[in-house]
Amino acid sequence: MSGTAIETKRDREITCTTLPAPTVPASVRRLVEQRFAALGLNRAIGREVRRDILLAVSELVTNSCTATPRSAITFRAAFEDRCVMVQVWDASDEQPTPRTAIELELDDITPDPNALDEGHQSDEIGGLGLPLVMALADEIGIDPTPPKGKWVWARFHFTPATATDQEKDEEANPSGAGQAAGG
């Protein structure tokens, strides 16, 4: 994330401002993973909630990068005792619109012969990230920031978990770090 400003307030909050790029969602997700480890939250949050948070981070950051491809975005995360809040700001005034998920049959799917071409865009792909975040998070919101832009945020509550032996092993050997949510 060249040209990125990362700031920490207390140890329990991070703010990252960067220009959009295809690598930004994965970089921000890794930043959050590192903060979980640094704060010793991996065990407290538990593997499932941690994966949900990381997936939401990827989706929200991707949405902001898409909404404002030429303007800086800002990501914030606050790590509290029983709550993690993630937020992304972008300069677009357009409100995110969740696409309705539909159940498809195999016959409903038409392969796109250009899908693997570099730079190919399809209107049929995308729009499902926000419904996914809505399903994973305990709370989600959109706060406009006049004169332009908005914060899109998700809050995850958790009950401190007791680590299983497998989670203890993962914390001791984080070789799977960065694998939770593609990218």
N, C-alpha and C positions, 0 to 999 in steps of 0.2 A: 504494500500500500504506500507507494512513494507519494510524497506530498501530503502525508497524513499527520494530523496532530492528535496525539493521545495524551489525555490528562487523567490523573487520578485524584479524587477528592476523598480524603480519608482512605482507607484501603477498600472500602465497601462500595465504592462507586467509580465507574469509569465512563469517560466521554471520549469519543473518537470522531473526528471530522475528516472527511476524505472526499475526493472526487470519485464518482461512480466508475467502476471497471468490472469486468467479469470475475476478477479474483477477490473482490471486496467481500462478498458474503462469506466465503470460506475463511478469509483472514479475520474478519470480525468474530466469527464463530470460534476460531482458535484462541483469540484474545479472551473470550468469555470462558472457554475451557481452562485456560491458564489461570484466570482469576479464581475459578472454582477451586482448583488445586491449591493455589497460594493461600486461600482463605480456609482451607480444610473443609470445604463444603461438599466434596464428592460423596463422602459417606453420609453426611446429614441429609442431603437432598434425595439421595437414592438414584439409581441408574435410570429408571423409567422417567421420572420427572426431569432429570438432567437432559435426557434425550429429547423430551418434549420442548424444553426451553431452547436447546440448540437448534432444533428444527424451526421453531418460531423465529429465532434470530435470523436464520438463513432466509426464511420467507419474507420477513419484514424488510430486511436490508435489500433483498433482491427487488421487492416492489418499489422501494424508494429509488434504487439505481435505475429502474425502468421508467419511473415517473419523471425523473429529472436527469437525463443522461449527460447533461452539460453543466450541472450545478452541484455544488457540494451538498453532501448529506451529513447528518450528525447522528451517531448512535450513542445511546446511554444505557447503562445497566446499573441497577442498584441492588445490592445483595444484603438483605436483612436477615434476621434470625429465622423467620418462618415464611419468607416471601422473597421472590426475585421479580423485579420489574424491568422489562426491556422496552426501549422506546427508540423510534427512528423519526428524524425530522427530514423533510424535503421541501423544496420551494414551490412545489406544485399546489395550486388551490383545488385541484380536482380531488374529490373524495374517492377513496378506494371503493370499488363496487365488487362485492363477492359474486362470483359466477356460481350458478346453481349446478351442483353436481348431479349428473344423471347416471343411471345404470345402463351400461352398454352391453349389447350382445356382440359376439364376434362378427356377425354380418353387418353390424352398424359401423365398423371401422374400415375406412378406406385408406390404404397406405399412401403416403405422400412420397412420390418418387424423388422429390428434391430435398427431403428432410435432412439428409446428411451433407448437403452442399454448404460450404462455408458462407456464413452471413445470412442463411435462409431464415426467414421469419414466417410464422404462420399465425393467423388470427384464431385458429382453432386450439392452439396450445396456450396454456396459461390461464390465469384467473382463478385458480383453485387454491392458491396459497393462503388467502385471507380466510376462507371457510375452514381450512386446516388449522390455522392459528386459533380461530374461534372455537374449534372442537377441543383443542389441547389446553388452552389457557382458562384460568378461573375467571378472569375479567379481561375485556379488550375495549379500547376506546380510540376515538379520533378527536384531537383537540386542534381546531384551527388557530393559526398564529398570525393575525392581521399585522401588517398589510398583505403578507403572502405566506403561503406554506401551511404546514400542519405537522403535528406529532401524531404518530400512530403507535399505540402502546399495548402491551400485554402484561398481565400480572399473573404470577404462578405462586400459589400458596402451597406449603408442604408441611408435613409433620416430620420432624427429624427422624430419620430412619436408623435402624440398627443395621450395621453392615454385615452382610453375609461373608463367608470366607472368600467367595468369588470376587466380591467387590473389594475386599481387602487386598486380594491378589492384583486386581486391576489398578488399584491406587498405588501399590508398590511397583508395578510394572505397567506404566501407561502406554504400552506399544500400540494399542488400538486407538490412541488419541487422534481426533480428526476424522474418525470413521463413522461417527454417529449419524450424520445427515449429509450424505453425498456432497461432493464439491471439492 
